[in-house]
Amino acid sequence: MAAMLFGVLALAALYWFLMRRWFVRWGATASDLTRVMPGDPAAVDPSYSATMAITIGGRPEHVWPWLVQMGYQRGGLYSYDWLDRLFGYLDRRSADSILPEFQRLAVGDEIPIGRGQGFPVTATEPGRALVLSGAGDGFAWVWEFGVYPVDERRTRLVSRNLVRVPRTLGSWLFMRVIEPAAFLMTRRMLLGLKRRAETLAATRGDTLQAA
């Protein structure tokens, strides 16, 4: 019994101090973590924060079109499509081409996810930042994307999630379950956006590949 308890505690410590740290800052540099993003002020006293980032071999104009066309019956989510379709978040594969009809996104619009409530757009700076946020039932959340040029041919794409949940054991356990899933899907999304943006850059004559 004591050995089993020790094993459980060791696994819990491994998750909390190593795996979870990776989950909430995958790909992010120190400057990404401290960077002030447009949606930050909307998250008051968040109980969960995750900043993930990736370098893309292309300019912001190669990245931005994919962000604004995200959503159900739009461009998709660029993550694990089979999982998103299984849970009803998408009805088709994510797009591999720019969809002109979905290139306008403004504050007050909603990015649809499945057949239910979508992600409200609460701030947008074309080519630079997209902020989605909402609140209800004691929860408040912000999901924001920042598009930052590194040089003439590389761009840093940063995804930040900020969530405030009720201070209850149930909410705490809920977030511990959600964290790994959110990490896996967001990481895959960033990789999917990188591939698509770099393909677009190559098509337009900018063939630099980012590490």
C-alpha positions in Angstrom: 0.0 0.0 0.0 2.8 2.4 0.9 4.6 1.6 -2.3 1.4 2.3 -4.3 0.9 5.6 -2.5 4.5 6.6 -3.2 4.1 5.8 -6.9 0.9 7.9 -7.1 2.6 10.8 -5.4 5.7 10.5 -7.6 3.5 10.5 -10.8 1.6 13.5 -9.5 4.8 15.4 -8.8 6.2 14.5 -12.2 3.0 15.8 -13.9 2.8 19.0 -11.8 6.4 20.1 -11.9 7.5 18.8 -15.3 4.7 17.8 -17.7 2.4 20.6 -16.7 5.2 23.2 -17.1 5.7 21.9 -20.7 1.9 22.0 -21.3 1.5 25.7 -20.4 4.6 27.1 -22.2 5.4 24.8 -25.2 7.6 26.7 -27.7 7.5 29.9 -25.7 10.6 31.9 -25.0 11.0 34.2 -21.9 10.0 37.2 -24.0 6.9 35.4 -25.2 5.9 34.6 -21.7 6.3 38.2 -20.5 5.0 39.8 -23.7 1.9 42.0 -23.2 -0.9 41.0 -25.6 -4.1 42.9 -26.4 -6.4 40.5 -24.6 -4.5 40.3 -21.3 -6.5 43.2 -19.6 -9.7 41.2 -20.1 -8.5 38.4 -17.9 -8.8 39.5 -14.3 -7.0 37.3 -11.8 -6.8 34.2 -14.1 -6.5 30.8 -12.4 -5.0 29.2 -15.5 -2.6 30.6 -18.0 -0.9 29.0 -21.0 1.3 30.6 -23.6 2.5 28.6 -26.5 4.4 29.8 -29.6 6.1 28.8 -32.8 8.3 30.4 -35.4 7.0 30.4 -39.0 9.1 30.8 -42.1 6.9 33.5 -43.6 5.6 37.0 -43.0 2.5 38.0 -41.1 0.5 38.2 -44.3 1.2 34.5 -44.8 -0.2 33.7 -41.3 -3.1 36.0 -40.8 -5.5 34.6 -43.5 -5.5 31.2 -41.9 -6.4 32.7 -38.5 -9.4 34.7 -39.7 -11.0 31.9 -41.6 -10.9 29.5 -38.6 -14.1 27.7 -37.5 -16.9 25.3 -38.2 -18.0 25.3 -41.9 -15.1 27.7 -42.5 -11.4 26.9 -42.6 -11.4 24.5 -39.7 -9.1 24.4 -36.7 -5.9 23.0 -38.3 -5.5 20.5 -35.4 -6.4 16.8 -35.2 -9.3 16.9 -37.7 -10.5 13.4 -36.9 -10.9 14.3 -33.2 -12.6 17.6 -33.9 -15.0 15.9 -36.3 -15.6 13.0 -33.7 -16.6 15.5 -31.1 -18.7 17.6 -33.5 -16.5 20.7 -33.6 -15.9 20.4 -37.3 -17.8 18.8 -40.2 -15.0 18.5 -42.6 -11.2 18.6 -42.9 -9.4 21.8 -42.2 -8.7 23.9 -45.4 -5.4 23.8 -47.1 -6.2 26.9 -49.1 -7.2 30.5 -48.4 -11.0 31.0 -48.5 -11.7 34.5 -49.8 -15.3 34.5 -48.4 -14.0 34.2 -44.8 -11.3 36.8 -44.9 -13.2 39.5 -43.0 -13.5 39.2 -39.3 -14.6 42.0 -36.9 -15.4 42.6 -33.3 -18.8 41.2 -32.6 -18.4 38.4 -35.0 -18.3 34.8 -33.8 -16.1 32.0 -34.9 -18.4 29.0 -34.9 -17.3 25.7 -33.3 -19.7 22.9 -34.0 -23.4 23.6 -33.9 -23.4 25.2 -30.5 -22.0 28.5 -29.1 -18.9 29.7 -30.9 -15.9 31.9 -29.9 -16.9 35.7 -29.8 -14.4 38.0 -31.4 -13.7 40.8 -28.8 -10.6 42.5 -30.4 -8.8 42.3 -33.7 -5.8 44.1 -35.2 -5.6 42.8 -38.8 -2.3 41.1 -39.4 -1.3 41.4 -35.8 -3.7 40.2 -33.2 -7.0 38.2 -32.7 -8.7 38.0 -29.3 -11.6 35.7 -28.5 -13.2 35.8 -25.1 -16.3 35.1 -23.1 -17.8 34.5 -19.7 -20.6 32.6 -18.0 -21.5 30.3 -15.1 -18.6 31.7 -13.0 -16.1 31.1 -15.8 -14.2 33.7 -17.8 -11.8 33.0 -20.6 -9.6 34.7 -23.2 -7.9 33.0 -26.1 -5.7 35.3 -28.1 -3.3 35.0 -31.0 -0.4 37.4 -31.6 1.5 37.6 -34.9 4.9 39.2 -34.5 7.5 39.7 -37.2 11.0 38.4 -36.3 12.6 39.7 -39.5 11.7 40.2 -43.1 11.0 36.5 -43.7 10.1 35.0 -40.3 7.1 35.5 -37.9 6.5 34.5 -34.3 2.9 33.2 -33.7 1.9 33.2 -30.1 -1.3 31.6 -28.6 -2.3 32.5 -25.1 -5.1 31.1 -23.0 -6.2 32.8 -19.8 -9.0 31.3 -17.8 -10.7 32.1 -14.5 -12.8 29.4 -12.9 -14.8 29.2 -9.6 -12.6 28.4 -6.6 -14.1 24.9 -6.1 -12.6 21.5 -6.1 -14.7 20.5 -9.0 -13.5 23.4 -11.1 -9.9 22.6 -10.2 -10.3 19.0 -11.2 -12.0 20.0 -14.4 -9.0 22.2 -15.4 -6.6 19.4 -14.6 -8.5 17.2 -17.1 -8.7 19.9 -19.7 -5.0 20.9 -19.6 -3.5 17.9 -21.4 -6.2 18.0 -24.1 -5.9 21.7 -24.6 -2.1 21.3 -25.0 -2.3 18.5 -27.5 -4.9 20.3 -29.7 -3.3 23.7 -29.5 0.2 22.4 -30.2 -1.2 20.6 -33.3 -3.0 23.7 -34.4 0.2 25.8 -34.2 2.0 23.2 -36.2 -0.9 23.1 -38.7 -0.8 26.9 -39.1 3.0 26.8 -39.5 2.8 24.3 -42.4 0.0 26.2 -44.2 1.7 29.6 -43.7 5.1 28.3 -45.0 3.4 26.6 -47.9 1.7 29.9 -48.8 5.0 31.8 -48.4 6.7 29.3 -50.7 4.0 29.7 -53.3 4.5 33.4 -53.2 8.3 33.1 -53.5 9.4 33.2 -49.9 10.9 29.8 -49.3 12.7 30.3 -46.0 11.8 27.5 -43.5 11.8 28.3 -39.8 13.3 26.0 -37.2 
